[in-house]
């Protein structure tokens, strides 16, 4: 609606060509702002269901036996890497003493090389803390980028779980 309002007002005050350019520019800026800050949502397993189903757990991440579980909703590309990295590290602040992080990755549609490297760095950081980074239900395209970039070795094949795996029971 903001783009429509800006474009409409610009058509009243500017030449039509410039009003269209302004509308496209505002649209692009709003899109980049939204995609560069993908949501990181704390979740928890629903009790009594196996394989696990995850439901929102509130505002801050919670730790279950040293394991923090979060869902990432958005792509991890060069414009979002900084935000995702800071969000993953902020999950530690909400759960001190929880070096293990389970990332529900069903909402990740795309990962570029910068995103793959950021995930590998996060896995190394968590390993240095005595924990690990675990990915659950990652789409094949995103997993292919991790494989192709050579970053999957840093995360570890044993730390990748598919839909249907009892990931919480294993960890």
MDTraj code that builds the backbone (N, CA, C; nanometers):
import mdtraj as md
import numpy as np

residues = "UNK UNK UNK UNK UNK UNK UNK UNK UNK UNK UNK UNK UNK UNK UNK UNK UNK UNK UNK UNK UNK UNK UNK UNK UNK UNK UNK UNK UNK UNK UNK UNK UNK UNK UNK UNK UNK UNK UNK UNK UNK UNK UNK UNK UNK UNK UNK UNK UNK UNK UNK UNK UNK UNK UNK UNK UNK UNK UNK UNK UNK UNK UNK UNK UNK UNK UNK UNK UNK UNK UNK UNK UNK UNK UNK UNK UNK UNK UNK UNK UNK UNK UNK UNK UNK UNK UNK UNK UNK UNK UNK UNK UNK UNK UNK UNK UNK UNK UNK UNK UNK UNK UNK UNK UNK UNK UNK UNK UNK UNK UNK UNK UNK UNK UNK UNK UNK UNK UNK UNK UNK UNK UNK UNK UNK UNK UNK UNK UNK UNK UNK UNK UNK UNK UNK UNK UNK UNK UNK UNK UNK UNK UNK UNK UNK UNK UNK UNK UNK UNK UNK UNK UNK UNK UNK UNK UNK UNK UNK UNK UNK UNK UNK UNK UNK UNK UNK UNK UNK UNK UNK".split()
xyz = np.array([
    [0.0823, -0.1190, 0.0000],
    [0.0000, 0.0000, 0.0000],
    [0.0868, 0.1255, 0.0000],
    [0.2034, 0.1191, 0.0647],
    [0.2927, 0.2345, 0.0667],
    [0.3432, 0.2644, -0.0740],
    [0.3735, 0.1591, -0.1484],
    [0.4220, 0.1775, -0.2856],
    [0.3136, 0.2408, -0.3706],
    [0.1899, 0.1939, -0.3541],
    [0.0780, 0.2491, -0.4299],
    [0.0587, 0.3966, -0.3975],
    [0.0646, 0.4316, -0.2694],
    [0.0456, 0.5704, -0.2281],
    [0.1569, 0.6599, -0.2823],
    [0.2819, 0.6142, -0.2741],
    [0.3950, 0.6937, -0.3235],
    [0.3833, 0.7120, -0.4741],
    [0.3523, 0.6055, -0.5442],
    [0.3403, 0.6138, -0.6903],
    [0.2254, 0.7057, -0.7299],
    [0.1129, 0.6950, -0.6612],
    [-0.0027, 0.7800, -0.6916],
    [0.0301, 0.9273, -0.6695],
    [0.0900, 0.9585, -0.5543],
    [0.1251, 1.0982, -0.5261],
    [0.2312, 1.1500, -0.6235],
    [0.3236, 1.0628, -0.6605],
    [0.4276, 1.1038, -0.7548],
    [0.3688, 1.1323, -0.8922],
    [0.2651, 1.0592, -0.9335],
    [0.2035, 1.0853, -1.0646],
    [0.1329, 1.2196, -1.0666],
    [0.0916, 1.2662, -0.9494],
    [0.0258, 1.3960, -0.9425],
    [0.1254, 1.5111, -0.9445],
    [0.2500, 1.4847, -0.9009],
    [0.3466, 1.5939, -0.8871],
    [0.4634, 1.5867, -0.9843],
    [0.4910, 1.4679, -1.0402],
    [0.6050, 1.4506, -1.1298],
    [0.5572, 1.4058, -1.2673],
    [0.6499, 1.4038, -1.3600],
    [0.6180, 1.3443, -1.4888],
    [0.5921, 1.1954, -1.4679],
    [0.5080, 1.1371, -1.5510],
    [0.4668, 0.9982, -1.5347],
    [0.5854, 0.9026, -1.5312],
    [0.6832, 0.9250, -1.6185],
    [0.8002, 0.8370, -1.6245],
    [0.8748, 0.8349, -1.4908],
    [0.8962, 0.9523, -1.4306],
    [0.9673, 0.9613, -1.3040],
    [0.8836, 0.9043, -1.1891],
    [0.7535, 0.9189, -1.1964],
    [0.6655, 0.8620, -1.0941],
    [0.6748, 0.7097, -1.0940],
    [0.6820, 0.6500, -1.2120],
    [0.6955, 0.5047, -1.2221],
    [0.8312, 0.4615, -1.1681],
    [0.9368, 0.5327, -1.2033],
    [1.0697, 0.5013, -1.1501],
    [1.0702, 0.5075, -0.9979],
    [1.0077, 0.6101, -0.9425],
    [1.0023, 0.6256, -0.7973],
    [0.9258, 0.5094, -0.7332],
    [0.8146, 0.4697, -0.7943],
    [0.7368, 0.3568, -0.7425],
    [0.8166, 0.2275, -0.7436],
    [0.8913, 0.2035, -0.8518],
    [0.9747, 0.0831, -0.8614],
    [1.0861, 0.0884, -0.7572],
    [1.1485, 0.2022, -0.7394],
    [1.2558, 0.2178, -0.6419],
    [1.2054, 0.1927, -0.4994],
    [1.0920, 0.2505, -0.4635],
    [1.0359, 0.2301, -0.3301],
    [1.0002, 0.0827, -0.3106],
    [0.9429, 0.0209, -0.4132],
    [0.9085, -0.1211, -0.4056],
    [1.0322, -0.2070, -0.3838],
    [1.1389, -0.1783, -0.4561],
    [1.2627, -0.2546, -0.4429],
    [1.3251, -0.2358, -0.3039],
    [1.3245, -0.1146, -0.2534],
    [1.3812, -0.0891, -0.1213],
    [1.3025, -0.1609, -0.0118],
    [1.1715, -0.1597, -0.0211],
    [1.0899, -0.2298, 0.0782],
    [1.1111, -0.3808, 0.0707],
    [1.1250, -0.4346, -0.0497],
    [1.1499, -0.5771, -0.0669],
    [1.2856, -0.6159, -0.0073],
    [1.3890, -0.5394, -0.0368],
    [1.5215, -0.5691, 0.0165],
    [1.5241, -0.5574, 0.1686],
    [1.4539, -0.4622, 0.2223],
    [1.4475, -0.4468, 0.3681],
    [1.3821, -0.5692, 0.4316],
    [1.2742, -0.6165, 0.3714],
    [1.2032, -0.7318, 0.4268],
    [1.2848, -0.8600, 0.4146],
    [1.3485, -0.8834, 0.3004],
    [1.4210, -1.0084, 0.2803],
    [1.5560, -1.0106, 0.3513],
    [1.6102, -0.8958, 0.3845],
    [1.7404, -0.8935, 0.4523],
    [1.7275, -0.9161, 0.6022],
    [1.6060, -0.9318, 0.6509],
    [1.5840, -0.9557, 0.7933],
    [1.4875, -1.0736, 0.8121],
    [1.5304, -1.1942, 0.7718],
    [1.4402, -1.3088, 0.7875],
    [1.4112, -1.3367, 0.9342],
    [1.2922, -1.3854, 0.9585],
    [1.2490, -1.4096, 1.0959],
    [1.3096, -1.5352, 1.1554],
    [1.3549, -1.5241, 1.2785],
    [1.4056, -1.6375, 1.3539],
    [1.3095, -1.6559, 1.4710],
    [1.2333, -1.7646, 1.4663],
    [1.1248, -1.7861, 1.5614],
    [1.1585, -1.9005, 1.6566],
    [1.1531, -1.8760, 1.7875],
    [1.1749, -1.9857, 1.8829],
    [1.0589, -2.0844, 1.8753],
    [1.0905, -2.2130, 1.8705],
    [0.9884, -2.3180, 1.8663],
    [1.0232, -2.4257, 1.9676],
    [0.9260, -2.5126, 1.9933],
    [0.9481, -2.6265, 2.0818],
    [0.8702, -2.7451, 2.0277],
    [0.9164, -2.8655, 2.0572],
    [0.8435, -2.9832, 2.0093],
    [0.7100, -2.9981, 2.0823],
    [0.6083, -3.0385, 2.0078],
    [0.4782, -3.0659, 2.0675],
    [0.4889, -3.2015, 2.1366],
    [0.4581, -3.2093, 2.2661],
    [0.4747, -3.3344, 2.3391],
    [0.3839, -3.4467, 2.2855],
    [0.4386, -3.5680, 2.2878],
    [0.3610, -3.6855, 2.2525],
    [0.3506, -3.7157, 2.1046],
    [0.4177, -3.6381, 2.0201],
    [0.4112, -3.6617, 1.8758],
    [0.5500, -3.7010, 1.8271],
    [0.5572, -3.8153, 1.7591],
    [0.6844, -3.8616, 1.7050],
    [0.6614, -3.9105, 1.5634],
    [0.7384, -3.8657, 1.4651],
    [0.8443, -3.7662, 1.4717],
    [0.7898, -3.6302, 1.5134],
    [0.8776, -3.5465, 1.5641],
    [0.8319, -3.4235, 1.6282],
    [0.7682, -3.3233, 1.5317],
    [0.6733, -3.2512, 1.5872],
    [0.6121, -3.1358, 1.5232],
    [0.6489, -3.0181, 1.6117],
    [0.6840, -2.9057, 1.5511],
    [0.7311, -2.7913, 1.6290],
    [0.6279, -2.6792, 1.6264],
    [0.6068, -2.6184, 1.7422],
    [0.5118, -2.5085, 1.7572],
    [0.5843, -2.3891, 1.8185],
    [0.5366, -2.2677, 1.7898],
    [0.6004, -2.1487, 1.8488],
    [0.6027, -2.1574, 2.0008],
    [0.7136, -2.1075, 2.0579],
    [0.7294, -2.1170, 2.2032],
    [0.7271, -1.9825, 2.2732],
    [0.7024, -1.8758, 2.2014],
    [0.6977, -1.7448, 2.2662],
    [0.8031, -1.6519, 2.2103],
    [0.8339, -1.5506, 2.2891],
    [0.9235, -1.4443, 2.2440],
    [1.0708, -1.4829, 2.2415],
    [1.1169, -1.5568, 2.3427],
    [1.2596, -1.5854, 2.3509],
    [1.2836, -1.7351, 2.3414],
    [1.3991, -1.7729, 2.2875],
    [1.4303, -1.9155, 2.2761],
    [1.4391, -1.9813, 2.4133],
    [1.3998, -2.1075, 2.4173],
    [1.4094, -2.1860, 2.5395],
    [1.5022, -2.3025, 2.5137],
    [1.5699, -2.3464, 2.6175],
    [1.6628, -2.4575, 2.6063],
    [1.6032, -2.5814, 2.6709],
    [1.6141, -2.6943, 2.6008],
    [1.5724, -2.8229, 2.6540],
    [1.6967, -2.9099, 2.6574],
    [1.7504, -2.9350, 2.7758],
    [1.8701, -3.0188, 2.7931],
    [1.9867, -2.9720, 2.7056],
    [2.0129, -2.8414, 2.7060],
    [2.1257, -2.7873, 2.6313],
    [2.0997, -2.7668, 2.4836],
    [1.9743, -2.7849, 2.4392],
    [1.9383, -2.7711, 2.2976],
    [1.8395, -2.6568, 2.2811],
    [1.8767, -2.5593, 2.1999],
    [1.7881, -2.4501, 2.1644],
    [1.7305, -2.4816, 2.0269],
    [1.6003, -2.4590, 2.0092],
    [1.5351, -2.4892, 1.8813],
    [1.4733, -2.3612, 1.8268],
    [1.5105, -2.3267, 1.7032],
    [1.4559, -2.2083, 1.6364],
    [1.4213, -2.2441, 1.4919],
    [1.3250, -2.1699, 1.4359],
    [1.2858, -2.1855, 1.2959],
    [1.3246, -2.0573, 1.2215],
    [1.3905, -2.0747, 1.1082],
    [1.4283, -1.9610, 1.0244],
    [1.3320, -1.9543, 0.9072],
    [1.2705, -1.8389, 0.8896],
    [1.1739, -1.8182, 0.7825],
    [1.2263, -1.7135, 0.6861],
    [1.2992, -1.7570, 0.5856],
    [1.3526, -1.6657, 0.4855],
    [1.4817, -1.7194, 0.4275],
    [1.5248, -1.6572, 0.3224],
    [1.6467, -1.6992, 0.2543],
    [1.7698, -1.6465, 0.3258],
    [1.8787, -1.7214, 0.3127],
    [2.0062, -1.6773, 0.3699],
    [2.0952, -1.6395, 0.2524],
    [2.0968, -1.5119, 0.2198],
    [2.1799, -1.4610, 0.1118],
    [2.2672, -1.3494, 0.1672],
    [2.3570, -1.2978, 0.0843],
    [2.4569, -1.2013, 0.1314],
    [2.3950, -1.0833, 0.2056],
    [2.2755, -1.0412, 0.1678],
    [2.2117, -0.9270, 0.2340],
    [2.1528, -0.9609, 0.3692],
    [2.1311, -1.0894, 0.3968],
    [2.0685, -1.1311, 0.5219],
    [2.1665, -1.1985, 0.6180],
    [2.2877, -1.2275, 0.5710],
    [2.3841, -1.3039, 0.6505],
    [2.4114, -1.2376, 0.7851],
    [2.4342, -1.1097, 0.7858],
    [2.4662, -1.0392, 0.9103],
    [2.3522, -1.0526, 1.0108],
    [2.2304, -1.0304, 0.9655],
    [2.1141, -1.0381, 1.0541],
    [2.0960, -1.1795, 1.1091],
    [2.1079, -1.2802, 1.0230],
    [2.0903, -1.4190, 1.0670],
    [2.1995, -1.4572, 1.1668],
    [2.3227, -1.4196, 1.1373],
    [2.4338, -1.4501, 1.2268],
    [2.4121, -1.3878, 1.3645],
    [2.3729, -1.2611, 1.3681],
    [2.3463, -1.1935, 1.4954],
    [2.2293, -1.2576, 1.5680],
    [2.1266, -1.2995, 1.4942],
    [2.0102, -1.3628, 1.5561],
    [2.0453, -1.4982, 1.6164],
    [2.1284, -1.5753, 1.5467],
    [2.1697, -1.7051, 1.5997],
    [2.2555, -1.6885, 1.7245],
    [2.3403, -1.5875, 1.7247],
    [2.4224, -1.5619, 1.8427],
    [2.3375, -1.5067, 1.9575],
    [2.2334, -1.4303, 1.9247],
    [2.1441, -1.3774, 2.0281],
    [2.0637, -1.4897, 2.0929],
    [2.0430, -1.5990, 2.0199],
    [1.9743, -1.7145, 2.0794],
    [2.0542, -1.7689, 2.1970],
    [2.1860, -1.7538, 2.1927],
    [2.2709, -1.7961, 2.3046],
    [2.2446, -1.7119, 2.4289],
    [2.2174, -1.5837, 2.4085],
    [2.1917, -1.4953, 2.5221],
    [2.0645, -1.5361, 2.5953],
    [1.9642, -1.5816, 2.5189],
    [1.8386, -1.6253, 2.5793],
    [1.8501, -1.7607, 2.6470],
    [1.9496, -1.8387, 2.6075],
    [1.9679, -1.9743, 2.6626],
    [2.1144, -1.9975, 2.6966],
    [2.1663, -1.9329, 2.7997],
    [2.3062, -1.9572, 2.8346],
    [2.3260, -2.1036, 2.8742],
    [2.4393, -2.1579, 2.8360],
    [2.4685, -2.2966, 2.8676],
    [2.4027, -2.3962, 2.7746],
    [2.3549, -2.3493, 2.6596],
    [2.2925, -2.4382, 2.5606],
    [2.3725, -2.4296, 2.4310],
    [2.4803, -2.5082, 2.4193],
    [2.5668, -2.4961, 2.3014],
    [2.5109, -2.5623, 2.1760],
    [2.4047, -2.6418, 2.1906],
    [2.3462, -2.7100, 2.0750],
    [2.2305, -2.6262, 2.0197],
    [2.2252, -2.6120, 1.8871],
    [2.1182, -2.5372, 1.8229],
    [2.0586, -2.6205, 1.7112],
    [1.9284, -2.6439, 1.7190],
    [1.8545, -2.7117, 1.6132],
    [1.7836, -2.6048, 1.5324],
    [1.8188, -2.5954, 1.4054],
    [1.7595, -2.4970, 1.3155],
    [1.6575, -2.5676, 1.2272],
    [1.5299, -2.5340, 1.2462],
    [1.4238, -2.5870, 1.1610],
    [1.4333, -2.5080, 1.0312],
    [1.4761, -2.5769, 0.9250],
    [1.5150, -2.5081, 0.8012],
    [1.4127, -2.5199, 0.6894],
    [1.2906, -2.5599, 0.7192],
    [1.1889, -2.5757, 0.6155],
    [1.1557, -2.4426, 0.5484],
    [1.1728, -2.3318, 0.6193],
    [1.1412, -2.2000, 0.5643],
    [1.2537, -2.1361, 0.4859],
    [1.3661, -2.2056, 0.4726],
    [1.4795, -2.1514, 0.3968],
    [1.4647, -2.1955, 0.2510],
    [1.4331, -2.1014, 0.1645],
    [1.4144, -2.1334, 0.0235],
    [1.5433, -2.1266, -0.0567],
    [1.6360, -2.0455, -0.0111],
    [1.7563, -2.0197, -0.0898],
    [1.8723, -1.9891, 0.0031],
    [1.9887, -2.0421, -0.0316],
    [2.1136, -2.0083, 0.0379],
    [2.2164, -1.9780, -0.0697],
    [2.2876, -1.8667, -0.0554],
    [2.3975, -1.8397, -0.1487],
    [2.5289, -1.8763, -0.0796],
    [2.6403, -1.8483, -0.1444],
    [2.7703, -1.8873, -0.0893],
    [2.8003, -1.8182, 0.0431],
    [2.7615, -1.6919, 0.0551],
    [2.7840, -1.6206, 0.1816],
    [2.7014, -1.6838, 0.2934],
    [2.5801, -1.7251, 0.2629],
    [2.4958, -1.7908, 0.3614],
    [2.5504, -1.9268, 0.4017],
    [2.6018, -2.0022, 0.3038],
    [2.6608, -2.1328, 0.3327],
    [2.7818, -2.1174, 0.4237],
    [2.8638, -2.0181, 0.3957],
    [2.9818, -1.9951, 0.4788],
    [2.9417, -1.9517, 0.6192],
    [2.8380, -1.8701, 0.6313],
    [2.7914, -1.8266, 0.7626],
    [2.7428, -1.9465, 0.8443],
    [2.6682, -2.0403, 0.7824],
    [2.6230, -2.1595, 0.8541],
    [2.7411, -2.2460, 0.8971],
    [2.8406, -2.2589, 0.8105],
    [2.9599, -2.3367, 0.8458],
    [3.0346, -2.2706, 0.9615],
    [3.0460, -2.1385, 0.9594],
    [3.1112, -2.0669, 1.0694],
    [3.0335, -2.0831, 1.1998],
    [2.9012, -2.0801, 1.1907],
    [2.8177, -2.0995, 1.3097],
    [2.8365, -2.2407, 1.3645],
    [2.8463, -2.3399, 1.2766],
    [2.8697, -2.4780, 1.3206],
    [3.0051, -2.4890, 1.3908],
    [3.1084, -2.4251, 1.3354],
    [3.2414, -2.4276, 1.3983],
    [3.2381, -2.3587, 1.5349],
    [3.1673, -2.2465, 1.5425],
    [3.1575, -2.1721, 1.6684],
    [3.0897, -2.2578, 1.7744],
    [2.9842, -2.3240, 1.7374],
    [2.9112, -2.4089, 1.8324],
    [2.9936, -2.5316, 1.8712],
    [3.0707, -2.5860, 1.7786],
    [3.1586, -2.6992, 1.8103],
    [3.2649, -2.6560, 1.9109],
    [3.3162, -2.5339, 1.8958],
    [3.4158, -2.4821, 1.9900],
    [3.3551, -2.4637, 2.1296],
    [3.2234, -2.4424, 2.1370],
    [3.1543, -2.4286, 2.2654],
    [3.1156, -2.5643, 2.3242],
    [3.1464, -2.6716, 2.2506],
    [3.1121, -2.8055, 2.2972],
    [2.9758, -2.8530, 2.2508],
    [2.9208, -2.7867, 2.1506],
    [2.7882, -2.8224, 2.1004],
    [2.7901, -2.8497, 1.9517],
    [2.6829, -2.8132, 1.8861],
    [2.6741, -2.8338, 1.7430],
    [2.5569, -2.7590, 1.6828],
    [2.5606, -2.7453, 1.5512],
    [2.4513, -2.6873, 1.4737],
    [2.3860, -2.8021, 1.3991],
    [2.2547, -2.8162, 1.4142],
    [2.1798, -2.9230, 1.3514],
    [2.0727, -2.8618, 1.2621],
    [2.0607, -2.9136, 1.1417],
    [1.9630, -2.8631, 1.0455],
    [1.8550, -2.9679, 1.0246],
    [1.7289, -2.9261, 1.0346],
    [1.6165, -3.0179, 1.0215],
    [1.5254, -2.9734, 0.9080],
    [1.4935, -3.0667, 0.8198],
    [1.3969, -3.0462, 0.7124],
    [1.4396, -2.9355, 0.6147],
    [1.5661, -2.9372, 0.5761],
    [1.6167, -2.8390, 0.4808],
    [1.5789, -2.8806, 0.3390],
    [1.5396, -2.7844, 0.2588],
    [1.5030, -2.8114, 0.1199],
    [1.6256, -2.8547, 0.0409],
    [1.6033, -2.9371, -0.0586],
    [1.7123, -2.9973, -0.1349],
    [1.7966, -2.8918, -0.2074],
    [1.7349, -2.7861, -0.2569],
    [1.8109, -2.6808, -0.3262],
    [1.9108, -2.6134, -0.2319],
    [1.8661, -2.5815, -0.1119],
    [1.9552, -2.5189, -0.0129],
    [2.0648, -2.6157, 0.0299],
    [2.0287, -2.7416, 0.0476],
    [2.1268, -2.8435, 0.0849],
    [2.2291, -2.8630, -0.0268],
    [2.1840, -2.8518, -0.1513],
    [2.2749, -2.8613, -0.2654],
    [2.3778, -2.7499, -0.2662],
    [2.3375, -2.6306, -0.2245],
    [2.4324, -2.5191, -0.2160],
    [2.5374, -2.5469, -0.1091],
    [2.4953, -2.6028, 0.0042],
    [2.5918, -2.6370, 0.1091],
    [2.6907, -2.7419, 0.0586],
    [2.6388, -2.8416, -0.0147],
    [2.7268, -2.9456, -0.0705],
    [2.8228, -2.8862, -0.1730],
    [2.7688, -2.8112, -0.2672],
    [2.8484, -2.7559, -0.3769],
    [2.9538, -2.6572, -0.3311],
    [2.9273, -2.5873, -0.2217],
    [3.0233, -2.4881, -0.1725],
    [3.1309, -2.5506, -0.0848],
    [3.1131, -2.6779, -0.0493],
    [3.2101, -2.7440, 0.0378],
    [3.1907, -2.7140, 0.1853],
    [3.0834, -2.6453, 0.2201],
    [3.0604, -2.6066, 0.3599],
    [2.9870, -2.7134, 0.4398],
    [2.9334, -2.8141, 0.3720],
    [2.8588, -2.9177, 0.4415],
    [2.9482, -2.9988, 0.5353],
    [3.0756, -3.0124, 0.5004],
    [3.1683, -3.0865, 0.5862],
    [3.1842, -3.0198, 0.7223],
    [3.1839, -2.8870, 0.7259],
    [3.1987, -2.8158, 0.8536],
    [3.0767, -2.8381, 0.9423],
    [2.9602, -2.8464, 0.8815],
    [2.8372, -2.8702, 0.9581],
    [2.8298, -3.0169, 0.9990],
    [2.8646, -3.1056, 0.9065],
    [2.8640, -3.2491, 0.9332],
    [2.7388, -3.3157, 0.8793],
    [2.7578, -3.4213, 0.8043],
    [2.6433, -3.4944, 0.7483],
    [2.5546, -3.5535, 0.8569],
    [2.6139, -3.5881, 0.9698],
    [2.5362, -3.6445, 1.0802],
    [2.4467, -3.5407, 1.1468],
    [2.4687, -3.4139, 1.1160],
    [2.3908, -3.3063, 1.1769],
    [2.2771, -3.2579, 1.0875],
    [2.2533, -3.3278, 0.9770],
    [2.1444, -3.2948, 0.8853],
    [2.0349, -3.3988, 0.9051],
    [1.9141, -3.3526, 0.9350],
    [1.8017, -3.4433, 0.9596],
    [1.6907, -3.4149, 0.8590],
    [1.6257, -3.5202, 0.8142],
    [1.5164, -3.5109, 0.7174],
    [1.3821, -3.5125, 0.7894],
    [1.2804, -3.4697, 0.7193],
    [1.1448, -3.4776, 0.7709],
    [1.1119, -3.6244, 0.7985],
    [1.0612, -3.6518, 0.9146],
    [1.0318, -3.7890, 0.9539],
    [1.1321, -3.8437, 1.0532],
    [1.2514, -3.7832, 1.0589],
    [1.3510, -3.8253, 1.1573],
    [1.3081, -3.7769, 1.2959],
    [1.3327, -3.8580, 1.3967],
    [1.3054, -3.8184, 1.5341],
    [1.4253, -3.7393, 1.5866],
    [1.4384, -3.6187, 1.5396],
    [1.5570, -3.5378, 1.5651],
    [1.5746, -3.5080, 1.7128],
    [1.4674, -3.4821, 1.7845],
    [1.4781, -3.4482, 1.9266],
    [1.5206, -3.5707, 2.0067],
    [1.4709, -3.6885, 1.9686],
    [1.5088, -3.8114, 2.0374],
    [1.6544, -3.8472, 2.0156],
    [1.7079, -3.8145, 1.8977],
    [1.8473, -3.8444, 1.8661],
    [1.9410, -3.7510, 1.9403],
    [1.9030, -3.6242, 1.9496],
    [1.9893, -3.5261, 2.0134],
    [1.9697, -3.5334, 2.1630],
])
top = md.Topology()
chain = top.add_chain()
for i, resn in enumerate(residues, 1):
    res = top.add_residue(resn, chain, resSeq=i)
    for name in ("N", "CA", "C"):
        top.add_atom(name, md.element.get_by_symbol(name[0]), res)
traj = md.Trajectory(xyz[None], top)
